[in-house]
């Protein structure tokens, strides 16, 4: 019996207005699909500069799913280039071009080339929230954490 099982695939209709291959998984256990830049000309990101990089992909996610746009670790580590609003969320009802907001946190200019792998796309299920407004209670139930946040547990 195999240790690996193939996860259930979600079918996503896509319009690929790009000459590049559809996003694909690099390995059998990859969670993210590589997104490629669709550019007419290279884009140079100076240190501190950001740009919206198109991919040429338009898709229709099933209801109850989002696509998360995440950085590629190699670009971040080697060049300081990352996805600015990470993770970026693509909602199920969005039909426009999947754009990636890249920012250069490095110390040297970085050139984004046509067809370059610029980000990862991860499909995720989500739940909708229904608020239960509690008007007669003066405080929420206690928890161990309480209101602590923003580094309250220390740095190590």
C-alpha positions in Angstrom: 0.0 0.0 0.0 1.4 3.4 -1.0 2.2 6.0 1.7 1.1 8.8 -0.7 -2.5 9.3 -1.7 -3.5 11.6 -4.4 -5.5 14.5 -3.0 -8.9 15.2 -4.5 -8.5 17.6 -7.5 -10.8 20.6 -7.7 -11.7 21.4 -11.3 -11.2 25.1 -12.1 -12.3 26.6 -15.4 -9.5 28.8 -16.7 -8.9 31.2 -19.6 -5.2 31.4 -20.3 -4.4 34.6 -22.2 -0.7 33.7 -22.1 1.8 31.7 -24.2 3.1 30.1 -21.0 2.1 26.8 -19.6 -0.7 26.7 -17.0 0.4 26.9 -13.4 1.7 23.5 -12.3 3.0 21.8 -9.2 6.8 21.4 -9.1 6.7 18.2 -7.0 4.2 15.5 -6.1 3.7 17.1 -2.6 3.8 20.7 -3.6 0.9 22.8 -2.2 1.5 25.8 -4.5 1.3 26.1 -8.2 3.9 28.3 -9.8 2.5 31.5 -11.4 4.5 33.0 -14.4 4.7 36.7 -15.5 3.0 37.6 -18.8 4.9 40.7 -19.9 5.4 42.5 -23.2 8.7 43.8 -21.9 10.9 43.2 -18.8 9.9 45.1 -15.6 12.8 46.4 -13.5 12.0 46.8 -9.8 14.3 49.2 -8.1 14.9 48.7 -4.4 11.8 49.6 -2.5 9.7 49.7 -5.7 6.5 47.6 -6.3 4.7 46.7 -9.4 1.5 44.8 -10.4 2.7 41.9 -12.7 0.0 40.3 -14.8 -0.1 36.5 -15.4 -2.7 36.3 -18.2 -4.8 33.9 -16.2 -8.5 34.3 -15.6 -10.4 31.6 -13.7 -13.7 30.7 -12.0 -13.1 29.2 -8.6 -15.9 27.1 -7.1 -18.0 28.7 -4.4 -16.4 28.1 -1.0 -12.8 28.4 -2.3 -10.2 31.1 -2.5 -6.9 31.2 -4.3 -4.0 32.5 -2.2 -1.1 34.2 -4.0 2.1 33.6 -2.0 5.8 34.5 -2.4 8.4 32.1 -3.9 11.0 31.4 -1.3 13.9 31.5 -3.8 13.0 35.0 -5.0 12.7 36.2 -1.4 15.9 34.6 -0.2 18.1 35.4 -3.2 16.8 38.8 -4.2 14.6 40.2 -1.5 11.6 40.1 -3.9 8.3 39.1 -2.4 4.5 39.4 -2.8 3.5 42.7 -1.1 0.0 41.7 0.1 1.0 38.1 1.1 -1.0 36.1 0.9 -3.1 37.9 -1.7 -6.7 36.5 -1.9 -8.5 35.8 -5.1 -12.2 35.4 -4.4 -14.4 32.9 -6.1 -16.4 35.6 -7.9 -13.3 37.5 -9.4 -12.9 37.0 -13.1 -10.1 39.5 -14.0 -6.4 38.9 -14.6 -4.6 37.3 -11.7 -2.1 40.0 -11.0 0.8 39.6 -8.5 2.0 42.7 -6.5 5.8 42.2 -6.3 8.0 44.4 -4.2 11.8 44.6 -4.1 13.0 44.6 -0.6 16.6 43.8 -1.8 19.5 46.2 -2.3 19.9 45.8 -6.0 17.5 46.3 -9.0 15.6 43.1 -9.9 14.3 42.4 -13.4 11.1 40.4 -13.9 11.3 38.6 -17.2 8.4 37.4 -19.3 7.6 33.8 -18.3 9.5 34.0 -15.0 8.0 32.1 -12.1 7.0 35.0 -9.7 4.7 33.6 -7.1 2.8 30.5 -5.9 -1.0 29.9 -6.0 -2.6 27.8 -3.3 -6.2 26.8 -3.4 -8.0 26.9 0.0 -11.5 26.1 1.3 -13.0 28.7 3.6 -16.0 29.1 5.8 -18.4 32.0 5.9 -18.9 33.9 9.1 -22.3 34.5 10.7 -21.9 36.9 13.6 -23.7 36.2 16.8 -24.1 39.6 18.4 -24.2 39.3 22.1 -25.8 42.4 23.5 -26.5 41.2 27.1 -23.0 40.0 28.0 -20.4 42.6 29.2 -17.4 40.5 28.3 -16.5 37.5 26.2 -15.6 34.1 27.7 -12.1 34.0 29.2 -9.1 32.3 27.4 -5.5 31.6 28.4 -4.3 34.1 25.8 -6.8 36.8 26.5 -6.2 40.0 24.7 -2.4 39.4 24.3 -1.0 39.9 20.8 1.7 41.5 18.7 4.6 39.7 20.3 3.3 39.2 23.8 4.8 35.7 24.0 8.4 36.9 23.5 10.9 36.7 20.6 12.3 33.2 21.1 
